[in-house]
Amino acid sequence: MRRSRSVSSAGLRLVCFSACSLPLLFAVYWSFTAGLGANPIEALTHHTGRWSLRLLLLCLAMTPLQHYLGKPWPILLRRQLGLWSFFYLCCHFALFLVFDLEFSMRLLSEELLERPYITAGFTALVLLSPLALTSTRGWQRRLKRNWKKLHRLIYPAAVAACLHFLWKTKISELEPYAYALILAVLLLARRLK
C-alpha cells in the first residue's frame, strides 16, 4: 500500500512539474519562431509575470482544496507550485532589470519610488524570496514553528502581486480583476476554515 502511494505521489509531482514547465517551453519556442510579436521582451515579461501570479494563486488554492476534498494530494503539489511561481517571478524581474533598466540600481530605486506598481511587484519578490530559500524539509526542521509563521508571508506577497498587476494594466482589462477576485475567495476560504 505504501509503495503504490509513493509511486502515485511521484507520478502526480511529475505531472505537476511537466505542466508548470509548459509556459517556459512555449516562451522558448516562441522566441525561436518569432511568435512573441513586435515587442518580444514585453511579451516575455508579461508572460512570465502572468504565470508567476497564476501559479502563486494555484499554490494558495491547495490548502483549501485539500480541506474541502479531504484528500492529501493537493498538499503534495503546494511546494512545487510555489517554487515554479517564484521561478517565473525571478524571470519576470530579470527581464525588467536587464532590458528595461540595463542593470542600473539607480534606475531601479527611482522606479521603486515613482511607480507604485513596481513597488508592489518588488515587494512580492522580496516577500517570496525567503519562502523559496526555506522551502526544503531541512529548513522546516531547523525553523520548527517559525517555519509556518515565515511561510504566511505568501498572503501579503499574493496581495502585492495582484496589486502590481492591477496597477500596471488598463482599467478596462478584466484579467487582473479576475485574479484579485480569486485571491479574495482564497483568503476568505482561509478565514472560514
Backbone hydrogen bonds, N-H to C=O, Kabsch-Sander energy under -0.5 kcal/mol:
donor,donor_aa,acceptor,acceptor_aa,energy
5,R,1,M,-1.9
6,S,2,R,-2.2
7,V,3,R,-2.1
8,S,4,S,-2.4
9,S,5,R,-2.4
10,A,6,S,-2.2
11,G,7,V,-2.4
12,L,8,S,-2.3
13,R,9,S,-2.3
14,L,10,A,-2.1
15,V,11,G,-2.3
16,C,12,L,-2.3
17,F,13,R,-2.8
18,S,14,L,-2.6
19,A,15,V,-2.6
20,C,16,C,-2.7
21,S,17,F,-1.6
22,L,18,S,-0.8
22,L,19,A,-0.7
25,L,21,S,-2.3
26,F,22,L,-2.9
27,A,23,P,-2.1
28,V,24,L,-2.3
29,Y,25,L,-2.6
30,W,26,F,-3.1
31,S,27,A,-1.9
32,F,28,V,-1.4
33,T,29,Y,-1.0
35,G,30,W,-2.3
36,L,30,W,-0.5
37,G,34,A,-0.6
43,A,39,N,-2.2
44,L,40,P,-2.6
45,T,41,I,-2.6
46,H,42,E,-2.6
47,H,43,A,-2.5
48,T,44,L,-2.7
49,G,45,T,-2.0
50,R,46,H,-2.7
51,W,47,H,-2.1
52,S,48,T,-2.0
53,L,49,G,-2.1
54,R,50,R,-2.8
55,L,51,W,-2.3
56,L,52,S,-1.9
57,L,53,L,-2.4
58,L,54,R,-2.2
59,C,55,L,-2.5
60,L,56,L,-2.2
61,A,57,L,-1.5
62,M,58,L,-0.7
62,M,59,C,-1.0
65,L,61,A,-2.1
66,Q,62,M,-2.5
67,H,63,T,-2.3
68,Y,64,P,-2.8
69,L,65,L,-2.6
70,G,66,Q,-2.0
71,K,66,Q,-0.6
75,I,72,P,-1.0
76,L,72,P,-1.0
77,L,73,W,-0.7
77,L,74,P,-1.0
78,R,74,P,-0.7
78,R,75,I,-0.5
79,R,75,I,-0.6
81,L,77,L,-2.5
82,G,78,R,-2.3
83,L,79,R,-2.5
84,W,80,Q,-2.4
85,S,81,L,-2.4
86,F,82,G,-2.2
87,F,83,L,-2.3
88,Y,84,W,-2.5
89,L,85,S,-2.0
90,C,86,F,-2.6
91,C,87,F,-2.2
92,H,88,Y,-2.5
93,F,89,L,-2.7
94,A,90,C,-2.7
95,L,91,C,-2.5
96,F,92,H,-1.7
97,L,93,F,-3.0
98,V,94,A,-2.8
99,F,95,L,-2.3
100,D,95,L,-0.7
100,D,96,F,-1.2
101,L,96,F,-1.8
103,F,97,L,-2.8
104,S,101,L,-1.7
105,M,103,F,-0.7
108,L,104,S,-2.0
109,S,105,M,-2.5
110,E,106,R,-2.0
111,E,107,L,-2.9
112,L,108,L,-2.6
113,L,109,S,-1.6
114,E,110,E,-2.4
115,R,111,E,-2.5
118,I,115,R,-0.7
119,T,115,R,-2.0
120,A,116,P,-2.6
121,G,117,Y,-2.1
122,F,118,I,-2.8
123,T,119,T,-2.2
124,A,120,A,-2.0
125,L,121,G,-1.9
126,V,122,F,-2.6
127,L,123,T,-2.7
128,L,124,A,-2.2
129,S,125,L,-1.6
132,A,128,L,-2.2
133,L,129,S,-2.2
134,T,130,P,-1.5
135,S,132,A,-1.2
140,Q,136,T,-1.7
141,R,137,R,-2.4
142,R,138,G,-2.3
143,L,139,W,-2.8
144,K,140,Q,-1.6
146,N,143,L,-1.9
147,W,144,K,-1.2
148,K,144,K,-0.6
149,K,145,R,-1.3
150,L,146,N,-2.8
151,H,147,W,-2.4
152,R,148,K,-0.6
152,R,149,K,-1.0
153,L,150,L,-1.8
154,I,151,H,-1.2
155,Y,152,R,-1.7
157,A,153,L,-2.1
158,A,154,I,-2.2
159,V,155,Y,-2.0
160,A,156,P,-2.6
161,A,157,A,-2.5
162,C,158,A,-2.4
163,L,159,V,-2.4
164,H,160,A,-2.4
165,F,161,A,-2.0
166,L,162,C,-2.8
167,W,163,L,-3.0
168,K,164,H,-1.3
169,T,165,F,-1.7
173,E,170,K,-1.5
178,A,174,L,-2.0
179,Y,175,E,-2.0
180,A,176,P,-2.1
181,L,177,Y,-2.3
182,I,178,A,-2.4
183,L,179,Y,-2.5
184,A,180,A,-2.3
185,V,181,L,-2.4
186,L,182,I,-2.4
187,L,183,L,-2.7
188,L,184,A,-2.3
189,A,185,V,-2.6
190,R,186,L,-1.9
191,R,187,L,-1.8
192,L,188,L,-2.2
193,K,189,A,-0.8
